[in-house]
Amino acid sequence: QVQLVESGGGLVQPGGSLRLSCARSGSIFSIQAMGWYRQAPGKQRELVAAITSGGSTNYADSVKGRFTISRDNAKRTVSLQMNSLKPEDTAVYYCNVRSYSQPWNYWGQGTQVTVSS
């Protein structure tokens, strides 16, 4: 059984920083990419950042220059360093692993990030 568990969320003031981490248990043999999505109240889930198995990264325009995604293959983790946080970053953040095989996507349960003064 594959399980993704997020950690590191919390309440921060605007301009602050948080580091999210996603730990994976179980084996996935055909990983295409790993990434972070977020969903704010009343909005659809959106891609925040992703990193492919080859190391290429992709970021939403709204977080470029502020967020950095990284991975540790040995530890089976993917992290998201979030700096210069804004109130509009407030959302539930979900870890995602995309596979070439079924199931096509694995999801964590999410961690709440709240940016407020």
N, C-alpha and C positions, 0 to 999 in steps of 0.2 A: 504494500500500500504506500502511495506517495502522499506526503503531507508537506504543506508550506505554512510556516508560522512567521508572522511579522512581529517586529518589536521596535521600540524606539519612539513611538508617537507620544504626543502630549500637548500641553498648552504652552505657547511661547508668545512673547511680545513681537510686534512688527520689527523687522530688522534682525531678529534672532536666528538661531540655527538649530537644526535637529538632524540626527542621523538615523535613518531607518535601516533595519536589517531584516533579511528574509532567510530563514534556515530551511533547508530541504532534507527530508528523510525519505528513504526509498530511492530506487534507481529509475532514471529516465535515460534511455539509450539513444534517443534521436532528438536532442535539443536543438532547436533552431535559434531561439533567442530567450533571454530572460529580461524582465522589465517590471516597471511600476506603473500602475494605473491609479486614478483617483476619481472619486465621485462625490460631488458636493450636493447638498440638498436641492432637489428640484431639477438637477441636471443629469445628463447621461454620463456614464463612465468614459473617461478619456485617457489616452496614453500620455504619460508624463515623460518617461525615459525608457530606453531599451538598449540592450547590449547583445550582439549576436555571438554565436559560438566562436567566431573568428576575431572578436574583439571590437568590431565596429559599433559605434554608439549613435543614438538618435534621440533628440529631445524635442519636446513641444516648444513652440516659439515663446510661449509665456514664461518658460523656466530657463531658457538658454542663458548661460553666464552665471546662473545662480545655483543650479543643481548639478550634481555630478554622480553618475552611476558607475559602480565598480562591481567586480566579482572576485570570488576566491573559489576556484574550482575544487581545490583540495578540501576545503571546508564546506563545500556545497552551499555557499551563501552568495547573495547579491545584496548590495547596499545602495542607499541613496542619501548622499550628503546634500542637505538643503540649507542654503545660506540666504541671507537677506530676505527672510520670509515676509510675505505680504498677507493681509487679511483674505485676499482672494485665493490663497493657497489652502485655505481651510477646507478639509474634505476627509473622507475615509480613503486611505491609501492601501491598495491591494498589490501584493506580489503576484507575478504571472510568469509562468514558464510555457513557452510555445514549443510544440513538438511536431516533428514530421510525421508522426504516427498517431493513431488514436490512443487516448483522447487528445485532441488537438491542442487543448489548453488546460493547464493546471492553475488553480487559484488558491490564494490564502484567504483567511477570514477577514482580513483588513485590520488596520490600526488607525485610530482617530488622530488627526493633526488639526489643532485649533490655533489660529494666529489672531490674537486679540489683545488690545490694550485695556 
